[in-house]
Amino acid sequence: MSLSRTFIRTLSLATAVLMSSAALALNTGGTIAIAPTANSLEVINLAPTSSGNFIPQNIKLYEAHWQGMDVMKLTTELTRQLRYPIGMRGAIVNEVTLNAAMSGMLGGDIIVAVKDMPVTELESFVAATRQVKDLRYAAVTVMRKSEKQDGRGRYEMRQMVFVIRSVLDLGFAQAEGAPMILPGDPRPHAYRGPCTDCHTIGDGTFTMPDPDLIILPPPPLTVPQMRSGKRPHNDRGPCIACHQTKAAEPLRMR
């Protein structure tokens, strides 16, 4: 029997209930509508019927990518773990490459403005990039931790401004939700509310093969090892680009 308009009136907002609803949707490929009451809400699966996945209607953004920067949601939990000031708002930079790296930005920076538009969370960061998408450069204001700490062991922050430049237009940030998880997966972090607030439930992942068997971080190399001309992998560039070494200059592998 189709569950597309089945009403379940006695379920609460507990996480287990939402996960159970997700499992039902996975099994039937249909949408479950829970009649809104004081202790329940309507749950709608946006995933195609044939996909076998569960996509909540109001899923939150988790990360965004723009001009070589990987930007993530700054949570209270993350702020505490990084020992940043309590109550800090913005979007945190996870890593930088390409134009973001060339601008001088670093992972750990907290973006608080794009051009003259305040950034208080990931959603406002994405919205701000849409306003500069046709420009070739834009100033990004960040808060970066200093070496100083306050009496509670939290880092003092300093404001810095970097200019992101592009040969073409800047475009806008591409956002996505948290990684997809399998039904019943154990929670790898502290409780942050129902899993379906952030995650799609299902099996839509694909692991690319790693023919070179790369292990990170790469082990350190000695100068004799580099001069021997023997390598465990194909040419990936100068050894010192990845490996720690005391070599005075780059050595060319034969």
Number of C-alpha atoms within 10 A of each C-alpha: 5 10 14 15 12 14 13 13 15 10 17 15 12 12 14 14 14 20 18 13 21 25 20 16 24 22 11 16 21 23 24 22 19 20 18 14 12 8 12 17 16 14 19 20 22 14 20 13 15 10 12 19 26 30 23 21 14 12 16 17 19 18 24 22 18 18 18 15 21 20 27 24 22 21 17 13 13 12 17 13 10 12 16 20 18 10 10 16 20 25 28 25 23 16 18 22 15 11 19 23 16 15 17 13 26 18 17 18 22 29 28 24 21 25 18 12 16 15 23 18 19 24 18 18 26 23 15 20 21 14 14 18 15 13 15 14 17 18 16 21 23 26 21 20 20 11 8 11 15 9 7 8 11 18 18 16 19 10 14 15 17 17 18 21 18 16 9 10 13 21 17 20 21 12 18 15 15 17 13 18 19 15 17 11 9 8 10 6 7 7 9 11 10 15 20 22 19 21 21 24 26 18 14 13 10 6 5 6 7 8 7 9 9 10 8 7 9 10 11 13 16 13 12 9 11 20 12 10 11 10 12 8 10 7 10 8 10 13 19 16 10 15 14 14 17 11 14 7 8 12 14 11 14 10
